[in-house]
Every structure is written in structure tokens, then in C-alpha cells.
Amino acid sequence: MLFPELAYAAASPPGGGVQSMLPTIIMIASMLAIFYFLLLRPQQKQKQERERMLTSIKRGDRVVTTSGLHGTVTNLTEHTVTLRVADQVKLEFDRGSIGRVAVGQGEKDA
């Protein structure tokens, strides 16, 4: 006799199902919005800026690879970049291995 009474007491009141789900749905939606604005959106912006930087590279630019090698761009193709790192020394890299374009007075010409 105790079991049916316990099950009846634990059941939600009639018609309260939708109202009790509304705060849960609002909480999940707000967590997804926070996740989007804190994680996904900044990553997308950073990726777009990197793509713009890689497409704007031209001959004569001083660049630094992701491994830290400094050089001057001498040749460009769709997928590769040729860098002059010293006199008579040219190395070919993937375009994606360019970390940044080096600008400023602290950079010296190779």
C-alpha cells in the first residue's frame, strides 16, 4: 500500500509540465549564448584575421614562421611561400606556416 501512495506523491501536478520546463529551457539557452559569445565567436574572428593576413602577404614582406624563422618573401604560390633567410639561402614553406608579418623598427633586413 505504501508504493502507490509514494508514486502519487512524487508525480508532478497536472498541467504543470510545461511551466516547470520553461526555466530549464531558459537556463540552457542562456548557457548556449554565453558559450557562443565567449568561445566560438572570438575563434571565428581570429581565424578570419589569420586568413586575411595570409592572403595579404606579398613579395618583400618580412615574415616570421610559426617555428620562429625570420625571412623575406621572395616568391608566392597558392600553397607555398619561398623565404630568403640569408644571402643565397632560400627556403620553401607552406603558406599556413607563416605566423605573422614582422613590422617595426626592431626588425633588421636580411
PyMOL commands that set and color helices and strands:
alter all, ss='L'
color gray80, all
select helices_A, chain A and resi 2-10+17-55+95-97
alter helices_A, ss='H'
color red, helices_A
select strands_A, chain A and resi 62-65+70-76+80-86+89-94+98-101
alter strands_A, ss='S'
color yellow, strands_A
deselect
rebuild
show_as cartoon
